[in-house]
Amino acid sequence: MIHLLGPYLLAAVLVGLGVAGVAVRRNAVLLLVGVELVLSGGLVLLVTTQAAGADRWAAGSVLPLFVVTVAAAEVVVALAVVLAAFRARGSIDLDAPATAQDAP
């Protein structure tokens, strides 16, 4: 049986950094990094809970593989959207005001 303080603390730190990153970032790429940190913290918590459980729930070790796969696809699509926005606006600053050339 593993000691649960370390992994729970790691999950809390990852989620906290991710939420702080999403809350204060203006750059779209760094916002995506914050979302991925939150997702990683949730996965650490899921795997820790599975490893500490007495019944050894099998989905606790298989489900993260699916989540990582979906997260990789999400990053590819999100970066494509950010790249398209950069090409259209010339900036990926989320707080920048829209200019006349941004309108369709």
C-alpha positions as CSV (number, residue, x, y, z in Angstrom):
1,M,0.0,0.0,0.0
2,I,1.4,3.4,-1.0
3,H,1.4,6.4,1.2
4,L,-1.2,8.8,-0.2
5,L,0.1,12.2,0.9
6,G,2.7,12.5,-1.9
7,P,0.5,11.7,-4.9
8,Y,-2.5,13.7,-3.5
9,L,-0.2,16.7,-2.9
10,L,1.2,16.4,-6.4
11,A,-2.3,16.3,-7.9
12,A,-3.3,19.3,-5.8
13,V,-0.2,21.2,-7.0
14,L,-0.8,20.4,-10.6
15,V,-4.4,21.3,-10.5
16,G,-3.6,24.5,-8.6
17,L,-1.0,25.6,-11.1
18,G,-3.3,24.7,-14.0
19,V,-6.2,26.8,-12.6
20,A,-3.9,29.7,-11.8
21,G,-2.4,29.4,-15.3
22,V,-5.9,29.5,-16.9
23,A,-7.0,32.4,-14.7
24,V,-4.1,34.8,-15.3
25,R,-2.7,34.0,-18.8
26,R,-3.4,36.1,-21.8
27,N,-1.5,34.0,-24.2
28,A,-3.6,31.2,-25.8
29,V,-0.7,28.6,-25.8
30,L,0.0,29.1,-22.1
31,L,-3.8,28.8,-21.5
32,L,-3.7,25.4,-23.2
33,V,-0.7,24.4,-21.0
34,G,-2.8,25.3,-17.9
35,V,-5.6,23.1,-19.1
36,E,-3.2,20.2,-19.6
37,L,-1.9,20.7,-16.1
38,V,-5.4,20.4,-14.7
39,L,-5.9,17.3,-16.7
40,S,-2.6,15.8,-15.5
41,G,-3.6,16.5,-11.9
42,G,-6.8,14.6,-12.4
43,L,-5.0,11.7,-13.9
44,V,-2.6,11.5,-11.0
45,L,-5.5,11.5,-8.6
46,L,-7.3,8.8,-10.6
47,V,-4.3,6.5,-10.7
48,T,-3.5,7.1,-7.0
49,T,-7.0,6.3,-6.0
50,Q,-6.9,3.1,-8.1
51,A,-3.6,2.0,-6.6
52,A,-4.7,2.7,-3.0
53,G,-8.0,0.9,-3.4
54,A,-8.5,-2.6,-2.1
55,D,-10.4,-3.9,-5.0
56,R,-7.9,-2.8,-7.6
57,W,-10.4,-1.3,-10.0
58,A,-8.9,-2.0,-13.4
59,A,-10.2,1.1,-15.1
60,G,-8.0,3.3,-12.9
61,S,-5.0,2.2,-14.8
62,V,-6.6,1.9,-18.3
63,L,-8.6,5.1,-18.3
64,P,-5.6,7.4,-18.2
65,L,-4.4,5.9,-21.5
66,F,-7.6,7.0,-23.2
67,V,-7.5,10.4,-21.5
68,V,-3.9,11.0,-22.7
69,T,-4.9,10.0,-26.2
70,V,-7.9,12.4,-26.2
71,A,-5.6,15.1,-24.7
72,A,-3.1,14.7,-27.5
73,A,-5.9,15.1,-30.1
74,E,-7.2,18.1,-28.2
75,V,-3.8,19.8,-28.2
76,V,-3.4,19.3,-32.0
77,V,-6.8,20.8,-32.7
78,A,-6.3,23.7,-30.2
79,L,-2.9,24.5,-31.6
80,A,-4.4,24.5,-35.1
81,V,-7.1,27.0,-34.0
82,V,-4.4,29.2,-32.3
83,L,-2.3,29.1,-35.5
84,A,-5.3,30.1,-37.6
85,A,-6.1,32.9,-35.1
86,F,-2.5,34.1,-35.3
87,R,-2.6,34.2,-39.0
88,A,-5.8,36.2,-39.1
89,R,-5.0,38.6,-36.2
90,G,-1.3,38.7,-36.0
91,S,-1.3,38.1,-32.3
92,I,-2.4,35.3,-29.9
93,D,-3.0,37.7,-27.0
94,L,-6.5,36.9,-25.8
95,D,-7.1,40.3,-24.2
96,A,-6.1,42.2,-27.4
97,P,-9.0,44.2,-28.8
98,A,-10.3,43.0,-32.2
99,T,-9.4,45.2,-35.1
100,A,-11.3,46.0,-38.3
101,Q,-9.4,43.3,-40.2
102,D,-10.6,40.7,-37.7
103,A,-14.2,41.1,-38.8
104,P,-15.4,38.7,-41.6
